[in-house]
Amino acid sequence: MTETQETILRSKEVRKRLGDISTTTFWRIRQKCDDFPTSVEVKGTSIKGWHESEVNQWINDNREEVK
């Protein structure tokens, strides 16, 4: 079975895709929106981020939140 690698976006990149929002606004969106993707930890590191495909899907499904 072939394993595909998913791009992990750090907080700064996710905030940029959401309209270059502040850290506080990003936190508020995650608290308010139960369907916002869950962050993941990159195995063997302390790096946390979000799967790019999940962030893109959330943005597409929630255009009103992103405005």
Stockholm file with secondary structure:
# STOCKHOLM 1.0

chainA/1-67         MTETQETILRSKEVRKRLGDISTTTFWRIRQKCDDFPTSVEVKGTSIKGWHESEVNQWINDNREEVK
#=GR chainA/1-67 SS CCCCCCCEECHHHHHHHTTSCCHHHHHHHHHHCTTSCCCEECTTSSCEEEEHHHHHHHHHHTHHHHC
#=GC SS_cons        CCCCCCCEECHHHHHHHTTSCCHHHHHHHHHHCTTSCCCEECTTSSCEEEEHHHHHHHHHHTHHHHC
//
